[in-house]
């Protein structure tokens, strides 16, 4: 059996064995599209897969008819985590993360970041439980314009953190129940 010769980070030729401590193995050659892998190989499967992305924004609000600190004007650094599922496209991707970033930027960040939520959201008590449903509606509508129809992209769940330890959670099946 012949040993493959590789180069470590220092350019020293090595065998196919584990590199010495402090050195790193580089592949002998980079995979080249059209030579080492073909277009029809890029899509490995046809299964639904989910991807997740998180975002933060800052906003102020207060709650009506609430007996506690949140009845006074105050602010949060909100964290929104979303999960989108779909079937991979012809190159093996469900949805480009930059497209999700743009969707959230347009539908959630622009209207809410550094704003007084009681003023910019539809009439509601600006609880995380109300806000997350509004966010779902915004994201689901925008998601219809991303990807190809055969990918069947859909929002699976959202989590909206008001603080690092307190959040509201919403799942797809809860939105289709009513």
N, C-alpha and C positions, 0 to 999 in steps of 0.2 A: 504494500500500500504506500503510495507516495504522499508526502506531507506537503500541504500548501504553504507557500512562503508569503508572509504578511509583513507589513511595516507597522511599527508602533508610532506613538506620537513624536518620538525623537527621530524617526526615520530609520531606526535600526531594524534590519530584517529579522523576522522571527518565524517560528514554525506555527502551525495551527493550534498549538497548545495555548493555555491561558497566559496572558502577558505577565511579565514580572511586576511586582508591586510598584506603583508610581508610574506605570506606563499604560497606554490605552491602545487597544486594537483598532485599526482602521480597516474597513472592508477593502479587499484587493481591487475591486472595481465597483463603481456605482451602477445601479440598474438603469438602463437606458430604454425609454419607451420606444416601441417599434422593433427593438432588437431583442431585449430580454423579457419584455412583457408586452402583450398586445391589448388593444382596446377592449375586446370581448372578455379579457381576464380581469379588468378593473372592477367590475361588478361581481363580487364573489358569491352573493346570495340574493334571494328575493324574500326577505323577511322584514317585518316591522321592527324598527329600532328606534329608541328614544335618545334624544340629546338634551342636555340641560345647560342653562346659562344663567348667571346671576348679575344683578345690577344694583346700584345704590343711588338714592337721591335724597335730598334734604327738603323738608317742608314743615310748615306750621299749621296747627289746627286747634280746635277745641270741640268738646262734646256738649250737646244740649241735654238737659234733664238727667245729667250724670252726677252722682254724689261722690266726688273724689277729685284728685288733683287734675285730672284731664278735663274738668269743666273750665279751667283757665287756659288762656292762650299759651301754647308751648310748642316745641318743635321736636322732630325726630330725624335721625338718619335712617331712612327706610331701606330695607334690602328686599328686592323682589327676585325670587328664583322661579324659573319656568322650565317646564319639560314639554318638548314637542316630539311627537313620533311620526313616523312615515316609512315608506319603502325607499330604499336607496335608489338613486338615479343611475344612469349608465356608467358613471365613474365611481360608484360606491359611496355616495354621500347622501344623507337624508336631507339636510339643509345646511347651507353655508352659515357659519356663526356670524359672519359680517351682515348677513341678511336679517338674522334675529336681532342683532345689535341695532340695525337701522329701524326695524319694526318697533322695538321698545323705545328707541329715541324719539321717533315720530309720534307714537300713540300714547306713551306714558311719560317720558322724561320732559319733553317740550311743554306739555300742559301742566305738569305737577312740580318739577324741580324748582326749589327755592320760591315756592308760591304759598299763599294762604289757601289751604285746601277747601275751607268752607266757602270760598269765593269762586273757585275755578271748577269744582266738581258739580254735577247736577244736585239739586236740593236733596240732601241726605244728612244724617249724622255721620260725620267723617270718621267712623270707626274702621278699624282694619277689616272687620267682617263685611261692611258695606263697600269699602273701597276695592276689595279684591274681586267682587262680582263685577263692578264697573270695569276694572282692569281686564278681566276675562273677556268681557264683551268687546272691548277695544282690540285686544290681541287676536281674538278669534276672527273678527272681521278683517283685520289686516293680514292675517295668515293666509287667507283665501287668495291673495295676490302673490304668494311666494311659491316657488317650485312648480312642478308640472302636475296636472290633475291626477295622473296615474300614481303619483307618490302618496296621495291621500294624506297630506300633512294635517295633523290635528293637535290641538292643545290637550295635554294629558292632565297636568296639574299646575297649580301656582301656589307659592308660599310667600306671604308678605310679612316680613319681620318689622315690627315697630321698634323693638329693642333687640339686642342680641339673644335674649331668652324668651321673648314673647312674639308669637306670630299667629296669623290666620292662614288656614289651609283650604284649598278648594280642588276637588277632583272632577274630572270630566263627567262621570256618571251622575254626580250631584247636579250638574248643570243641565243634563238632559232629562232628569226625573220630572221636572215641573213643566 
